[in-house]
Amino acid sequence: MSGGGARRLRMRALTVVVVASNALGNAALDWGVKGLPGGIRLAPWALARAVFNPWVGLGIGLLALWMLTRMTLLSWADLSFVLPVTSAGYVATALVGRYVFGERVAGVRWAGTALIAAGVALVSTTRERTGSAVGETD
């Protein structure tokens, strides 16, 4: 595999990790906080107690992975490429909400989700880097 092909494969693989960790992290967080008796109040002790819920902890861990992998992806590609492409996580989250949690997703939400998916598809056809990174010399 050529250097460019290997680089594209790494970009795609990391993009999948970013999207999956975002959607699964938010799903675990949702499951965990909704399972807490009485929910969470905006009080330090209540928030600290919630962190020890295994699902909340898993969500926090996955969202930490999301942040670290997203940072890596941002170091490899333009901001104007990374953010639109990784917004596929919002599409995945809508699907998880509907098919895992049984949420009723209104037509207008599906329309918005379809617009995001179309934007992801459109942006993914462009080059991931259009110039030198800040501080990088040619």
Secondary structure, 3 states (H helix, E strand, C coil): CCHHHHHHHHHHHHHHHHHHHHHHHHHHHHHHHHCCCCCCCCCHHHHHHHHCCHHHHHHHHHHHHHHHHHHHHHHHCCHHHHHHHHCHHHHHHHHHHHHCCCCCCCHHHHHHHHHHHHHHHHHCCCCCCCCCCCCCCC
